[in-house]
């Protein structure tokens, strides 16, 4: 069931947990490993939100970029949801820099309902610190993703 806080915006969880095991983070231990929700369940929740009159939907997950259900990746999920009648804006949080693909950047560019902003946490400007944090990417990789998206 979609959550909502007003008459326009709804929130739909697409996945739970995390597989990243950053050195400082408790999420994988508390919420468990990543578990993507079935595509049909997400579609049903988004459609229910639209039927309730909600037009601005935010997809939620600890790392939405790694969503995968059978053959439906996160970019493919966004493309499918972008086709829904009555949907005005599609947003998502949170993204992990190591999983921000060129395909996702292309979806954000090409799909008219997918918002042109991204929540992409910057943990440090130092590759050495990022490595000690076990973030799975370097400062240079992060910068390349930002440059590609702009």
C-alpha positions as CSV (number, residue, x, y, z in Angstrom):
1,X,0.0,0.0,0.0
2,X,1.4,3.4,-0.9
3,X,2.1,5.9,1.8
4,X,1.1,9.5,1.4
5,X,1.2,12.7,3.3
6,X,-0.9,15.0,1.2
7,X,-3.3,14.9,-1.7
8,X,-0.6,14.8,-4.4
9,X,2.5,12.9,-3.3
10,X,2.8,9.2,-2.6
11,X,5.7,6.9,-1.5
12,X,6.2,3.3,-2.7
13,X,8.9,1.1,-1.3
14,X,10.5,-0.9,-4.1
15,X,13.2,-2.7,-2.0
16,X,14.5,-3.3,1.5
17,X,17.9,-3.9,3.0
18,X,21.4,-3.3,1.7
19,X,24.3,-5.3,0.4
20,X,27.0,-2.7,0.6
21,X,28.3,-3.2,4.2
22,X,30.0,0.2,4.5
23,X,32.4,0.2,7.4
24,X,30.3,2.6,9.5
25,X,26.8,1.4,8.6
26,X,24.4,-0.9,10.5
27,X,21.7,-1.1,7.8
28,X,22.7,-4.5,6.4
29,X,22.7,-6.0,9.9
30,X,19.4,-4.4,11.0
31,X,17.4,-4.5,7.8
32,X,19.1,-7.5,6.2
33,X,20.4,-8.1,2.6
34,X,18.7,-6.4,-0.4
35,X,15.3,-7.7,-1.3
36,X,13.6,-6.3,-4.3
37,X,9.8,-6.3,-4.3
38,X,8.0,-8.0,-7.2
39,X,7.4,-5.7,-10.1
40,X,3.7,-6.6,-10.1
41,X,3.3,-5.5,-6.5
42,X,5.1,-2.2,-7.2
43,X,2.9,-1.6,-10.2
44,X,-0.2,-2.4,-8.1
45,X,0.9,0.1,-5.4
46,X,1.7,2.9,-7.9
47,X,-1.6,2.3,-9.7
48,X,-3.5,2.4,-6.3
49,X,-1.8,5.7,-5.5
50,X,-2.8,7.1,-8.9
51,X,-6.4,5.9,-8.2
52,X,-6.3,7.8,-4.9
53,X,-5.5,11.0,-6.9
54,X,-1.8,11.0,-6.1
55,X,0.2,12.2,-9.1
56,X,3.8,12.6,-7.7
57,X,5.3,9.2,-6.7
58,X,8.6,8.7,-5.0
59,X,10.1,5.2,-5.1
60,X,11.9,4.3,-1.9
61,X,14.8,2.0,-1.0
62,X,18.2,2.0,0.7
63,X,19.8,1.7,-2.8
64,X,17.2,1.9,-5.5
65,X,19.8,1.7,-8.2
66,X,20.4,-2.0,-7.4
67,X,16.7,-2.9,-7.8
68,X,16.3,-6.2,-9.7
69,X,13.3,-8.4,-10.0
70,X,13.7,-11.2,-12.5
71,X,14.6,-9.4,-15.7
72,X,13.4,-5.9,-14.6
73,X,16.3,-3.6,-13.5
74,X,15.8,-0.3,-11.9
75,X,16.1,1.7,-15.2
76,X,13.6,-0.7,-16.8
77,X,11.2,-0.3,-13.8
78,X,11.4,3.5,-14.3
79,X,10.7,3.2,-18.0
80,X,7.6,1.0,-17.4
81,X,6.2,3.3,-14.6
82,X,6.8,6.3,-16.9
83,X,4.1,4.9,-19.2
84,X,1.3,5.0,-16.6
85,X,-1.6,7.3,-17.3
86,X,-2.2,9.8,-14.6
87,X,1.3,9.9,-13.3
88,X,2.8,13.4,-13.4
89,X,6.2,13.0,-11.7
90,X,8.3,10.0,-10.7
91,X,11.1,10.4,-8.1
92,X,13.4,8.0,-6.3
93,X,15.7,7.9,-3.2
94,X,18.4,6.8,-2.4
95,X,21.0,6.1,-5.0
96,X,24.5,4.7,-4.5
97,X,27.2,6.2,-6.6
98,X,28.8,2.8,-7.4
99,X,25.5,1.6,-9.0
100,X,24.5,4.8,-10.9
101,X,24.7,3.4,-14.5
102,X,24.7,5.1,-17.9
103,X,21.4,3.4,-18.5
104,X,19.9,5.1,-15.4
105,X,21.2,8.5,-16.6
106,X,19.7,7.9,-20.0
107,X,16.3,7.1,-18.4
108,X,16.4,10.3,-16.4
109,X,17.1,12.1,-19.7
110,X,14.6,10.3,-21.9
111,X,11.5,9.7,-19.7
112,X,9.4,12.8,-19.3
113,X,7.9,11.8,-15.9
114,X,11.2,10.9,-14.2
115,X,12.5,13.9,-12.3
116,X,15.8,15.4,-13.4
117,X,17.3,15.3,-10.0
118,X,19.1,12.6,-8.0
119,X,19.9,12.1,-4.4
120,X,23.5,10.9,-4.7
121,X,25.3,11.0,-1.3
122,X,28.8,12.3,-1.3
123,X,30.6,10.7,1.7
124,X,34.1,12.1,1.1
125,X,36.2,13.9,-1.5
126,X,39.1,11.5,-0.8
127,X,39.4,8.2,-2.5
128,X,41.5,6.9,0.4
129,X,38.8,7.7,2.9
130,X,36.1,6.2,0.6
131,X,38.1,3.0,0.5
132,X,38.5,2.9,4.3
133,X,34.7,3.5,4.5
134,X,34.2,0.5,2.1
135,X,32.0,2.6,-0.2
136,X,32.9,0.7,-3.3
137,X,33.8,3.7,-5.5
138,X,36.5,6.4,-5.7
139,X,36.2,10.1,-5.7
140,X,37.0,10.1,-9.4
141,X,34.2,7.6,-10.1
142,X,31.8,9.8,-8.2
143,X,32.9,12.9,-10.2
144,X,32.5,11.0,-13.5
145,X,28.9,10.1,-12.6
146,X,28.1,13.7,-11.9
147,X,29.8,14.9,-15.1
148,X,27.9,12.2,-17.1
149,X,24.6,13.3,-15.6
150,X,25.0,17.0,-16.3
